[in-house]
Amino acid sequence: MTTALPAAATRRWRRDWDPMMDDYLPGRDACLTAGFDAVDKILGRPPSAVLDLGGGPGTTVEAVLRRWPYGRAVLVDVDPVLLALARAALPASASVLRADLGAPAWRAGVGGPYDVVLLVMTLHYLPEKRVRELYGEIRRVLTPDGVLLVADTVPTADGSPRPDRTTGRNGAGNPDLWSRWWSGIAGEPALGAPLRERTETMTGVTSAEFVADLAWHRAATLAAGFRACRTVWRSGEHALLALHDDTPRR
């Protein structure tokens, strides 16, 4: 029998998740605000459907629903533990799905189309070839005027794609925070089943630590069918890109 995750435990582990993510993406709140502002400007209306790929325990989806409370959101992730936290916390206007972005089959259950797709500190987990493919797959689940927001390590000029060997996990941050969070959550009784499933299905899964500069992303997204790729926020080597079709709309 699956034990219901207590509300206090849900709040604790999701509360502790955000400081860790702030360390990996410095200025995360400002980044999201800049992205949401860009969406409002590009669409000229509030989005009615938002897809968060690699959404973890759902704290980004919460920010989405605060900004656009009358829309719906769908969160996709592969990690059973993070999905359990998201399901325990998010409102009925948010759906939580398990899918692996490492293969095209992730599209099978997400439906669509979506006005906005989010990739917040997600792309770096995938190798270069898969990132190119994913851009094309996302274009096909977006509305014609939809917007893709990508937040990750995006140097202003770097040449060819490379694994990040200099700044640690996720291209930034303190890997000890990540280890401490997972060590702590291993002692949460209500997460026993998701933790066992995680061990069975994700042992040996590692991040590609993919990093490419802005020129690479512009070329890859043009090939995928986007017509505009612009930086709407930057903090050091971290950037938020807004990708869309810049064809004028009536």
C-alpha positions, 0 to 999 in steps of 0.5 A, a space after each residue: 500500500 502506498 502511504 500518503 505523503 503528509 502535507 508537512 513533509 511535502 512542504 518541507 522537501 519542496 521548500 528545501 528544493 528551491 534554495 538548491 535550484 537557486 544555487 544551480 540557477 542564480 536569480 531563478 525568480 528574476 529569470 522566470 519573471 523575465 520569461 513570463 513577461 516575454 510570453 505576455 509580450 509575444 502572445 499578446 494574451 495570457 497562455 491557456 496551456 503551459 507544458 513544463 518539461 523536466 518540472 521536478 517537484 512542481 515549484 515552477 508550475 506553481 509560479 506559472 499558475 500564480 502568474 496565469 491563474 486561469 490557465 492549465 499546466 502539465 508537468 512532465 518528469 522522469 523521476 518518481 520521487 519528484 513526481 510524487 512531490 508534485 502530485 501531492 502539492 499541485 492543484 487540480 488545474 495541473 496534471 503530472 505525467 511521467 515521461 523520459 525526454 531522452 526518447 521521442 515517446 514522451 510526446 505520446 501522453 502530453 496532448 496539446 497544443 500548448 501556448 508555452 513550453 518550459 525547459 528550466 535547467 533541463 536541456 543539459 541532461 541530454 546529449 547534443 543530438 537529442 537536444 536537436 531532436 527535442 527542439 523539433 518535437 517541442 515545436 510540434 506540440 506548440 501552437 503556431 504562435 507558441 513560445 518555448 522558454 529555455 533556461 540553462 547554461 548558455 555562454 555568450 560565445 564558446 564555439 562547439 558544444 561541450 560537456 561542462 567540466 568546470 562548474 560542477 553538476 548542472 553547470 553551476 552550483 554546489 553538488 553537496 546541496 544536491 547530495 544532502 537533499 537526496 540523503 535527507 529525503 531517503 529517510 522519508 517513510 511516505 516516499 519509500 515506494 517512489 524511492 525504490 522505483 527510482 533506484 530500480 529505474 534510474 541507477 546509472 542514469 547521469 547528466 550529459 552536462 551539455 553546454 552550447 553557446 547562443 549561436 548553437 541554440 539559434 542554429 538548432 532552433 532554426 533547423 527545428 522550425 523556430 524563427 526567433 531565438 532571443 535572450 530575455 534574461 542573463 546572469 553570468 553564463 546562465 541565460 533564458 532564451 525565448 524561442 518562437 515564430 516571429 511571423 506577424 499575427 493578426 
